[in-house]
Amino acid sequence: MYGVGKYDSDHTSAPYRISHVLYGRKMPLYLPWSCFKERLMKCPYCHGDNTLVFLERKMPTVLSAYSGNFPVKVAEMQISACKDCLVGFASKKLSSEELTEIYDNYLYISPLNNIGVTKYDGMIDTIKKHFSVNDEIIEIGCSEGYLLKKLRDIGFSNVTGIEPGPQADSAKALGLNVIKGYFDATHAKNKIDGYYLMHVFEHFEEPFSIFRLMSSTLNETGKIVIEVPNFGGFHVQHLFYYNLYFMQVLSRDNDLKVIDFCIENGSLRVVFTKSENTQCREVDLVFDKIKYMPNLVDIKNSCESSRERVNDFLRGKDTVFWWGAGSASVILLNEIERDVLDNTKIVVIDGDRNKSNLTIPGVNLKVNHYSTIGNLHINNLVIASSFYKEIFDSIRLSGITYDHVEVFSYA
């Protein structure tokens, strides 16, 4: 029987009781509404008017090191939240054409090159827990096929990936069963055992219709596993922001139930099955919406404090080595004040050789491979990446030492 939720290491492992705790910090039981703007914009899910503007910021439309061969736009991003169903959504978003251009030029982290592999461990464990090796499973948004390959290596024999981007060709080259295209009803003509989506659901323009389609094509004991940022990852490519309360609303509206979940490292992973599936017990969820809402204040303040913290750390320093060339780095580097940029030499380094000699959009800083500073002692180091634990391992193995370090696991 399943149904026990899991916190990360800062929390107790027990049925999930959501109140005023977020990322291990207790929050006040009141909501300073002055932090937000009221906005008469209908919620894209429940269609209610009870929404507010949660966060506004500007950022480049390309959130990774890139070739530098074309100009990058700066987008105004606005995120709103529904006070009824608690879904977050981009209330100012790019056009479909602009989003396609971003995805076509985005340089994804490559776990097949041993970069960011720990990010996938939880999903692999969840799939092993809830599926058998002979189950027919579809991965929507399989990228270059890292999870497909890992599952094949441990005996899963009937897993198919769907990927619209050029990464599908790389996955096929590994001998993986991958369909290049977008997921639709033709990919599940018969009832199947399940789906899993790894940091894909937040990108969909029409996620709820896709969820309905997945639900309708499950067999009697089929399951859906979705991992998304836990109301985080505030990027122009992310169109929706989720929490466990909304996932429960979504499941019940589609005749499903939540049977397992995990919140760790800023991500939320949820397992759904049909309501009538008696083999699996629904998780006992207690969610106090009133007590949860102050978490939005904390998240908003964390985003704003990251900008202040990075400027405070850089100000007055001659040279700073900056480790990271992904979305967190691009966002933070573009929030550095002009006088700080003009007076500080920032040397960007990264562990992905594919990003060497590329450019950070907006600030036009060149990316160097970290081997260029092997066995060196440096005074000031910034690590801007969710993979900071792996970066510290690389630092240790490369003989790099430092006096001062500031870590930003998200922007």
C-alpha positions as CSV (number, residue, x, y, z in Angstrom):
1,M,0.0,0.0,0.0
2,Y,1.2,3.5,-0.8
3,G,0.3,6.8,0.6
4,V,3.0,8.1,2.9
5,G,4.4,11.5,1.8
6,K,8.0,12.6,2.2
7,Y,9.6,15.8,3.2
8,D,13.2,16.6,2.5
9,S,15.8,16.0,5.2
10,D,14.7,19.2,7.1
11,H,11.3,17.8,7.8
12,T,9.7,14.8,9.4
13,S,8.6,11.9,7.2
14,A,4.9,11.7,7.9
15,P,1.6,12.2,6.2
16,Y,1.9,15.6,4.7
17,R,0.3,18.3,7.0
18,I,0.7,21.6,5.2
19,S,0.5,24.7,7.4
20,H,2.9,27.6,7.7
21,V,6.2,25.8,7.1
22,L,8.1,26.2,3.9
23,Y,11.7,25.1,3.3
24,G,12.1,24.4,7.0
25,R,11.2,27.9,8.1
26,K,8.1,28.8,10.1
27,M,6.0,31.6,8.7
28,P,3.7,34.1,10.4
29,L,0.0,33.1,10.4
30,Y,-1.0,36.3,8.7
31,L,-0.8,37.6,5.1
32,P,0.5,41.1,4.5
33,W,-1.7,41.7,1.4
34,S,0.2,44.9,0.8
35,C,3.0,42.8,-0.6
36,F,0.8,41.9,-3.6
37,K,-1.3,43.6,-6.3
38,E,-4.9,42.7,-6.6
39,R,-5.6,41.9,-10.2
40,L,-8.9,41.3,-12.0
41,M,-7.7,38.4,-14.1
42,K,-9.5,35.1,-14.4
43,C,-7.7,32.0,-13.1
44,P,-6.9,29.8,-16.1
45,Y,-7.9,26.7,-14.2
46,C,-11.0,27.5,-12.0
47,H,-11.9,30.7,-14.0
48,G,-12.4,32.7,-10.8
49,D,-11.6,36.4,-10.4
50,N,-9.9,35.9,-7.0
51,T,-6.4,36.4,-8.2
52,L,-3.4,38.6,-7.3
53,V,-0.1,39.5,-8.9
54,F,2.5,37.6,-7.0
55,L,5.8,38.5,-8.6
56,E,7.2,40.9,-11.3
57,R,10.7,40.8,-12.8
58,K,12.6,41.2,-16.0
59,M,14.9,38.6,-17.5
60,P,16.5,37.6,-20.8
61,T,14.4,35.2,-22.9
62,V,17.4,32.9,-23.3
63,L,18.3,31.5,-19.8
64,S,21.5,29.6,-20.7
65,A,24.9,30.4,-22.1
66,Y,24.4,30.7,-25.9
67,S,26.4,31.4,-29.1
68,G,26.0,35.2,-29.0
69,N,25.1,35.2,-32.7
70,F,21.7,36.9,-32.2
71,P,20.3,39.5,-30.0
72,V,18.4,38.3,-26.9
73,K,15.2,40.1,-25.8
74,V,14.5,41.1,-22.2
75,A,11.0,40.0,-21.2
76,E,8.8,41.5,-18.6
77,M,7.5,38.6,-16.5
78,Q,4.5,38.7,-14.3
79,I,3.3,35.8,-12.2
80,S,-0.2,35.7,-10.6
81,A,-1.7,33.3,-8.1
82,C,-5.3,32.2,-7.6
83,K,-6.5,32.5,-4.0
84,D,-9.1,29.8,-4.6
85,C,-7.3,26.9,-6.2
86,L,-3.8,28.2,-5.4
87,V,-2.4,27.6,-8.9
88,G,0.2,30.1,-10.1
89,F,0.4,31.3,-13.7
90,A,2.2,33.6,-16.0
91,S,-0.2,36.6,-16.4
92,K,2.2,38.1,-18.8
93,K,3.7,35.5,-21.1
94,L,5.6,35.2,-24.3
95,S,3.9,34.2,-27.6
96,S,4.0,30.6,-28.8
97,E,6.4,31.7,-31.5
98,E,8.7,33.4,-28.9
99,L,8.6,30.3,-26.7
100,T,9.5,28.0,-29.6
101,E,12.5,30.3,-30.4
102,I,13.7,30.0,-26.8
103,Y,13.4,26.2,-26.8
104,D,15.2,25.9,-30.2
105,N,18.2,27.9,-28.8
106,Y,18.3,26.6,-25.2
107,L,21.3,24.6,-24.2
108,Y,20.0,22.0,-21.8
109,I,22.0,20.5,-19.0
110,S,23.2,17.1,-20.1
111,P,23.0,14.3,-17.5
112,L,24.4,11.9,-20.1
113,N,27.6,13.9,-19.7
114,N,27.4,13.3,-16.0
115,I,26.1,16.8,-15.2
116,G,23.2,17.1,-12.8
117,V,22.6,13.4,-12.5
118,T,21.5,13.5,-8.9
119,K,18.4,15.6,-9.9
120,Y,16.9,12.4,-11.4
121,D,17.5,9.9,-8.5
122,G,14.2,10.7,-6.9
123,M,12.2,10.1,-10.1
124,I,13.9,6.8,-10.8
125,D,13.2,5.6,-7.2
126,T,9.5,6.6,-7.6
127,I,9.2,4.8,-10.9
128,K,10.8,1.7,-9.4
129,K,8.3,1.9,-6.5
130,H,5.1,2.3,-8.5
131,F,5.7,0.4,-11.7
132,S,6.9,-3.1,-12.7
133,V,9.6,-3.5,-15.3
134,N,7.1,-4.9,-17.9
135,D,4.6,-2.0,-17.6
136,E,3.9,0.1,-20.6
137,I,5.0,3.6,-19.7
138,I,5.3,6.8,-21.7
139,E,7.7,9.6,-20.7
140,I,6.4,13.0,-22.0
141,G,9.3,15.3,-22.7
142,C,12.2,12.8,-22.6
143,S,14.8,15.3,-23.9
144,E,18.0,13.3,-24.8
145,G,16.8,10.2,-23.1
146,Y,18.7,10.1,-19.8
147,L,15.8,8.6,-17.8
148,L,14.8,6.2,-20.6
149,K,18.4,4.9,-20.6
150,K,18.6,4.5,-16.9
151,L,15.3,2.6,-16.8
152,R,16.4,0.4,-19.6
153,D,19.6,-0.3,-17.8
154,I,17.7,-1.6,-14.7
155,G,15.3,-3.8,-16.7
156,F,12.4,-1.7,-17.8
157,S,11.5,-3.0,-21.3
158,N,8.4,-1.2,-22.4
159,V,9.1,2.5,-22.0
160,T,8.6,5.1,-24.8
161,G,9.7,8.7,-24.9
162,I,8.1,11.6,-26.6
163,E,10.2,14.7,-27.4
164,P,9.5,17.4,-29.9
165,G,12.9,19.0,-29.8
166,P,16.2,18.1,-31.5
167,Q,17.2,16.1,-28.4
168,A,14.9,13.4,-29.7
169,D,17.5,12.6,-32.3
170,S,20.2,12.2,-29.7
171,A,17.9,9.8,-27.7
172,K,17.2,7.7,-30.8
173,A,20.9,7.4,-31.5
174,L,21.2,5.6,-28.2
175,G,18.8,3.0,-29.4
176,L,15.9,4.3,-27.3
177,N,12.3,4.1,-28.3
178,V,11.5,7.7,-28.9
179,I,8.8,9.5,-30.9
180,K,9.8,12.9,-32.2
181,G,6.7,15.1,-31.8
182,Y,4.2,16.5,-29.3
183,F,2.1,14.2,-27.2
184,D,-1.5,13.7,-28.3
185,A,-4.1,11.0,-28.4
186,T,-2.4,9.0,-31.2
187,H,0.4,8.1,-28.8
188,A,-1.9,6.2,-26.4
189,K,-4.4,4.3,-28.6
190,N,-4.8,1.6,-25.9
191,K,-5.0,1.9,-22.2
192,I,-1.5,1.9,-20.7
193,D,0.1,1.5,-17.3
194,G,1.4,5.0,-16.9
195,Y,3.1,8.3,-17.7
196,Y,5.9,10.2,-16.1
197,L,6.9,13.8,-16.7
198,M,10.1,15.3,-15.3
199,H,10.1,19.1,-15.1
200,V,7.9,19.4,-18.2
201,F,4.4,20.0,-16.9
202,E,5.2,23.6,-15.9
203,H,6.1,24.4,-19.6
204,F,2.8,23.4,-21.2
205,E,0.5,26.1,-22.6
206,E,-2.4,23.7,-22.1
207,P,-1.4,21.5,-19.2
208,F,-4.9,20.6,-18.0
209,S,-6.1,19.2,-21.3
210,I,-2.9,17.1,-21.4
211,F,-3.6,15.9,-17.9
212,R,-7.1,14.9,-18.9
213,L,-5.8,13.1,-21.9
214,M,-3.3,11.1,-19.8
215,S,-6.0,10.3,-17.2
216,S,-8.4,9.0,-19.9
217,T,-5.8,6.6,-21.3
218,L,-4.8,4.9,-18.0
219,N,-5.8,1.4,-17.4
220,E,-7.5,0.4,-14.2
221,T,-4.3,0.5,-12.1
222,G,-2.4,3.0,-14.2
223,K,-0.5,5.9,-12.6
224,I,0.8,9.3,-13.6
225,V,4.0,10.7,-12.0
226,I,4.7,14.4,-12.3
227,E,7.6,16.3,-11.0
228,V,7.6,20.1,-11.1
229,P,9.2,23.0,-9.1
230,N,7.4,23.4,-5.8
231,F,5.9,26.8,-6.6
232,G,9.2,28.0,-7.8
233,G,11.4,28.2,-10.8
234,F,10.2,31.7,-11.9
235,H,11.4,31.7,-15.5
236,V,9.8,33.1,-18.7
237,Q,9.6,29.5,-20.0
238,H,7.5,28.4,-17.0
239,L,3.8,29.1,-17.6
240,F,2.4,27.5,-14.5
241,Y,3.4,27.1,-10.9
242,Y,2.2,24.2,-8.7
243,N,1.8,23.1,-5.1
244,L,0.4,20.0,-3.5
245,Y,-3.0,21.5,-2.8
246,F,-3.5,22.3,-6.4
247,M,-2.3,18.9,-7.5
248,Q,-5.0,17.4,-5.2
249,V,-7.6,19.6,-6.8
250,L,-6.5,18.6,-10.2
251,S,-6.6,14.9,-9.4
252,R,-10.1,15.0,-7.9
253,D,-11.4,17.0,-10.8
254,N,-10.2,14.2,-13.1
255,D,-11.4,11.2,-11.0
256,L,-8.0,10.5,-9.7
257,K,-6.3,10.5,-6.3
258,V,-2.9,11.3,-4.9
259,I,-1.2,8.2,-3.6
260,D,2.3,9.4,-3.0
261,F,4.3,12.6,-3.1
262,C,7.7,14.0,-2.2
263,I,9.0,17.5,-1.7
264,E,12.8,17.9,-1.8
265,N,15.4,20.2,-3.3
266,G,12.7,22.7,-4.3
267,S,10.8,20.2,-6.3
268,L,7.4,18.5,-5.9
269,R,6.8,15.0,-7.2
270,V,3.3,13.6,-7.1
271,V,1.9,10.1,-8.0
272,F,-1.7,9.9,-9.2
273,T,-4.0,6.9,-9.9
274,K,-7.6,6.3,-10.6
275,S,-10.0,6.9,-7.7
276,E,-11.4,3.4,-8.0
277,N,-8.0,1.7,-7.8
278,T,-8.4,-0.2,-4.5
279,Q,-4.7,-1.4,-4.6
280,C,-3.5,2.1,-3.6
281,R,-4.6,4.2,-0.7
282,E,-5.0,8.0,-1.1
283,V,-2.6,10.1,0.9
284,D,-4.1,11.8,3.9
285,L,-3.6,15.5,3.0
286,V,-4.4,18.3,5.3
287,F,-4.0,21.7,3.7
288,D,-4.8,24.9,5.4
289,K,-5.1,27.5,2.6
290,I,-5.1,30.4,5.0
291,K,-1.9,29.3,6.6
292,Y,-0.3,28.5,3.3
293,M,-0.8,31.9,1.7
294,P,2.0,33.6,3.7
295,N,4.4,31.2,2.0
296,L,4.0,33.3,-1.1
297,V,5.3,36.3,0.8
298,D,8.4,34.3,1.8
299,I,9.0,33.1,-1.8
300,K,8.6,36.6,-3.1
301,N,11.0,38.0,-0.5
302,S,13.5,35.2,-1.2
303,C,13.6,36.2,-4.9
304,E,14.1,39.8,-4.0
305,S,16.7,39.1,-1.3
306,S,18.8,37.0,-3.8
307,R,19.2,40.1,-6.0
308,E,20.3,42.2,-3.0
309,R,22.6,39.5,-1.6
310,V,24.5,39.0,-4.9
311,N,25.0,42.7,-5.3
312,D,26.2,43.0,-1.7
313,F,28.6,40.1,-2.1
314,L,30.1,41.5,-5.3
315,R,30.3,45.2,-4.4
316,G,33.9,46.3,-3.6
317,K,35.6,43.1,-4.9
318,D,38.1,43.3,-7.7
319,T,37.7,39.8,-9.1
320,V,35.0,37.1,-8.5
321,F,34.8,33.7,-10.0
322,W,31.2,32.8,-10.9
323,W,30.4,29.1,-11.2
324,G,27.3,28.3,-13.3
325,A,25.9,29.0,-16.8
326,G,22.3,27.9,-16.5
327,S,19.1,29.7,-15.7
328,A,19.9,30.7,-12.1
329,S,23.2,32.2,-13.2
330,V,21.7,34.1,-16.2
331,I,18.9,35.6,-14.0
332,L,21.2,36.6,-11.2
333,L,23.9,38.0,-13.5
334,N,21.3,40.2,-15.2
335,E,20.2,41.5,-11.8
336,I,23.7,42.9,-10.9
337,E,23.7,46.6,-10.7
338,R,25.5,48.5,-13.4
339,D,28.1,50.1,-11.1
340,V,28.9,46.7,-9.7
341,L,29.3,45.2,-13.1
342,D,31.6,48.0,-14.2
343,N,33.9,47.7,-11.2
344,T,34.1,44.0,-10.7
345,K,35.8,41.5,-12.9
346,I,33.5,38.4,-13.1
347,V,35.0,35.2,-14.5
348,V,32.2,32.7,-15.4
349,I,33.1,29.0,-15.1
350,D,31.0,25.9,-15.6
351,G,31.4,22.1,-15.7
352,D,29.8,21.6,-19.1
353,R,32.3,21.6,-21.9
354,N,29.5,22.3,-24.3
355,K,29.2,25.7,-22.8
356,S,32.8,26.7,-22.9
357,N,33.4,29.9,-24.9
358,L,29.7,30.6,-25.1
359,T,28.2,33.8,-23.8
360,I,25.9,34.7,-20.9
361,P,23.0,36.7,-22.5
362,G,22.4,40.2,-21.3
363,V,25.8,40.7,-19.7
364,N,27.9,39.2,-22.5
365,L,30.3,37.3,-20.2
366,K,32.3,34.5,-21.7
367,V,32.0,31.0,-20.1
368,N,35.2,29.1,-19.2
369,H,35.5,25.4,-18.2
370,Y,36.4,25.0,-14.6
371,S,39.5,23.1,-15.4
372,T,41.1,26.5,-16.2
373,I,41.2,27.1,-12.4
374,G,42.3,23.7,-11.3
375,N,44.6,23.6,-8.2
376,L,44.2,27.4,-7.9
377,H,43.4,29.4,-4.7
378,I,40.8,32.0,-5.3
379,N,39.6,34.7,-3.0
380,N,35.9,35.1,-3.9
381,L,33.5,32.5,-5.4
382,V,29.8,32.6,-6.3
383,I,28.0,29.3,-7.0
384,A,24.7,29.9,-8.8
385,S,23.2,26.5,-9.5
386,S,20.8,24.0,-8.1
387,F,23.6,21.5,-8.5
388,Y,25.8,23.2,-5.9
389,K,26.5,20.0,-4.0
390,E,28.0,18.4,-7.2
391,I,29.9,21.6,-7.8
392,F,31.5,21.4,-4.3
393,D,32.6,17.9,-5.2
394,S,34.2,19.1,-8.4
395,I,35.9,21.9,-6.5
396,R,37.4,19.4,-4.0
397,L,38.5,16.9,-6.7
398,S,40.1,19.7,-8.7
399,G,42.2,21.0,-5.9
400,I,40.5,24.4,-5.9
401,T,40.5,26.4,-2.7
402,Y,38.8,29.7,-1.8
403,D,38.5,32.2,1.0
404,H,34.8,33.3,0.5
405,V,31.9,31.6,-1.2
406,E,28.3,32.6,-1.7
407,V,25.8,30.0,-2.9
408,F,22.5,30.7,-4.8
409,S,20.6,27.5,-5.5
410,Y,17.9,29.3,-7.2
411,A,17.2,32.9,-8.5
